[in-house]
Amino acid sequence: MKTQRTIRITTLLFALLAIGGAALADEEADARLAEAREAMNRARYAEAAELYAEYRSRVDAEEKVAEALYWEAFARYRLDRTQELK
């Protein structure tokens, strides 16, 4: 009886740690997105392109990846680096 309770508590703790880790990863990705937008607004296109690429590697949602790809491509276009887009 005590062993089952210990297993349940341990399982719950691991689940909470996993959720917390995912939330931290989401926060880091959101921070990269905010930095990328700020760089784009300040016409720092090289920095923005790199930050959007880093953001893309941290998110799983397809629509977020598509948006980041668009803005990364736009930043590279502004740098006249269209060969990097192919």
N, C-alpha and C positions, 0 to 999 in steps of 0.2 A: 504494500500500500504506500509506504513512504517512498519507495523507489519510483513508483509511477508518478507520484507528485513531483519528485525531483526531476524526472525526465520532462514532465510537462513544463515546469518552471524554466528548465534549461532551454527547451525548444522555444518557449515564448521569448526568452532573452535573446536568443540568436535571431529570431524573427524581427524583434525591435531593433537590433543592431543593423540588420540588413536594410530595414526601412530607413534608419538614420543615415546609413552610408549612401543610399540612393538619393536622399534629400540633399546631402552634402554635394554629391556629384551634380545634381540639378542646379544647386546654387552656384557652383563653380562655372557650369556651362552658361547660366544666365549672366554671370559676371562678365564672361568673355563676350557675350552678345552685346551687353551694355558698352563695354570698351570698344567693340568694333563699330557700333553706331556712333559713338563719340568721335572716334578717329575719322569716320566717313564724314561727319558733320564739319570737322575741322580740315577737311581736304587732305588728310594724311592717308592716302589711298594704299600705299604699300603696307602700312601697319594694319589698316582695316582689312585688306585681303588676307593677311596672315591670321588675324583674329577670327575672321569668318571661317577660314579653313579649320582652325583649331576648334571652334564651336561645333562645326559639322561633325568632327570626330568624336564629340562628347554627347551628342543627342541621338536618340533613336527614332523619334517621331518623323515620319516621312515629310510632312508639311513643313516642319522646322528645317529639315535638311534642304528642301527645295528652296526655301526663302534664303537660307544662308548661301546656297550656290548662286542664286541670282545676284545677291549683293556682292559676293566675292568676284563674280564675273564683271559686274559693273565697275568695281574698284580697279580691277586689272585693265579694263577698257580705258578708264581714265588715265592710267599709267602708260597707255599705248603698248600694252603687253598682251596683245590678243593671241600671239602664238602659244602662250601658256594655257590658253583655254581649250586647246585641241587635245 
